[in-house]
Amino acid sequence: MLTFSDTIRAMDEDKIQQQRRDHDERATQERAAILGVQYLDTREIEKSLPLFEGILTNEEMYKGRLVPLSAGSDAEPFRFGITTQTPQSLMQSMLREHNDKGENVQFVLISQSGFKAFMNRYDPPVEVIYDDIKIAKEGDSDTISEVSKTLNSVGTDQVFDYLIDQADRLGASDIHIENERTNIRVRMRIDGALHPVADLAKERYRVIMAALSSRANVSTASAEPQSGHMQKEITRDDATHLLNMRIETIPTLYGQDAVIRLFNFDESLLNLDLLGIPDQQRKEINEVISHPRGMVLMVGPTGSGKSTTLYSILNALNTTDRKLITLEDPIEYGLTGISQIPINTTGGQSFADGLRAVLRLDPDVVMVGEIRDQDTAKTAIQASITGHLVLSSFHANSTSAAFSRMIDLIGVNPIFSSAIRLVIAQRLVRRLHDTTKEEYEPDEATKQYVRDVLKDLPDSYENKPDLDNFKLWRPVQSDDVPFGYKGRVVIMEQMVVGENIQKFLRGDVTDIHTEVIEEEAIKGGMLTLLQVGVLAALRGETTLEEIARVI
């Protein structure tokens, strides 16, 4: 699937190629008139004319810059397409040789472009298969050197596509291209962790940036940060999928650094059932989004999977009896049956203005890409209490911090107290590989830490673990799973906004601090991010070390 800009660019390139060919043919025709040789425009026969193999070798055709156009018969002569670079001595030699055999020979002048087109059929270019990129383990400089050698050897017209294809094969979410004094460092983020991949020569950087410039519409000479977008179809194992990429560049001491964020678009994967959300938390989400109005807020840092969860909720709500509209900057996934509106905030547009406009279109569900200011917050909340279900993301570390910040934005307001119905703080942690992970007996200090974190689990929590007798799991490295992890697990802190939380927004409580709100939410049965993470470690889905790294 090509974007509009991709289509225009492809049309422009085709037009340029056509103009170049027209110029080549006109120049060849004029040269033929000067030399007194018959001219032939080969464009109509380059793909259809049979190949006359055995008359000349490929080496002879390259050396003499000519190709056979007919095999000769009693009725017609041998016919050769010559170029302006074909030696006169060769033509005379061929005439004598064929005349000695009683054969007639005819020479016609063809363009250099025509000669190249025929030679691409006689001698097709060999497709070079490069080794797949491997991710180096910590301290493994040999693998980095090996990958660097491969990347530095890939043809200039292939290196960018090769890098993207390999990142997609490895399941990377980001490619980091970073300028250093003597080389370019390439790193990839896989399962949330950043891994060094290769050190490239400076000339490779120029090739990659040139490709980014033409495809993502970013300038290689800009002194300002830039954002761009591009798409690429990836074919692997006879299956094709569309890869969306968001490009961010910023000037640094030694040149522009670039981060390519990869969104492997597969609409079928945007499904709540595939996110691995624990049953109890899934029930809370289902209950809230089943109502026709209210607000659901997703919070967490960049790369925590907020967009994926919001899109999955949208897909769950995407039925023929509902109208769904999104406002996004930029649109990361194109979804069937949903009206998606791009909001260019850097160009002066605002989510608040866009939201006021789409509310006039009678939507049932609205997703606002991000609440960034008071105007957007108030407009979104107003929409959520007037018959719309509003989904949005918000920058905060935890649900209680998000609720406290929202009160700072909109102020204490009894009318808004029932608007926000659910706040979800999310993180992604690496998942232990099921077939290689290893169970172990933790030491007493680790056991006590787990007990301290989980001692206040609410009575309503199902399947409480036995804190007197439990084991943990650790990763085991292998050739197929170099770090012992494969994929990621969603860790969610869910604050269902009931009477105990609404009182802060109504103004019934004067002490509105993050800690106080969190304490009240825990009393109401909320599990913290840390508790949810430790429970996932006890189930063998991840490790305590991974929880500590992310949460």
ABEGO torsion letter per residue (X at the ends): XBBAAAAAAAAAAAAAAAAAAAAAAAAAAAAAAAAGBBBBBAAAAAAABBBBBGABBAAAAAAAGBBBABAEBAABBBBBBBBAABBAAAAAAAAAAAAAAGBBBBBBBBBAAAAAAAAAAABBBBBBBBBBBBBBBBGBAAAAAAAAAAAAABBAAAAAAAAAAAAAAAGBABBBBBBBAABBBBBBBBGGBBBBABBBBAAAAAAAAAAAAAAAGBBAABABBBBBBBBBBBBBGGBBBBBBBBBBBBBBAAEBBBBBBBBBBBAAABBAAAAGBBAAAAAAAAAAAABABEBBBBBEBBGAGAAAAAAAAAAAABBAABBBBBBBOBBABBBBGBBBBBBBAAAGBBAAAAAAAAAAAGBABBBBABBABAAAAAAAAAAAAAGBBBBBBBBBABAAAAAAAAAAAAEBBAAAAAABABBBBBBBBBBBBAAABBBBBBBAAAAAAAAAAAAABBAABBGBBBAABBBBBBBBBBAABAAGBBEBBBBBBBBBBBAAAAAAAAGABABBBAAAAAAAAAAAGBBBAAAAAAAAAAAGABBAAAAAAAX
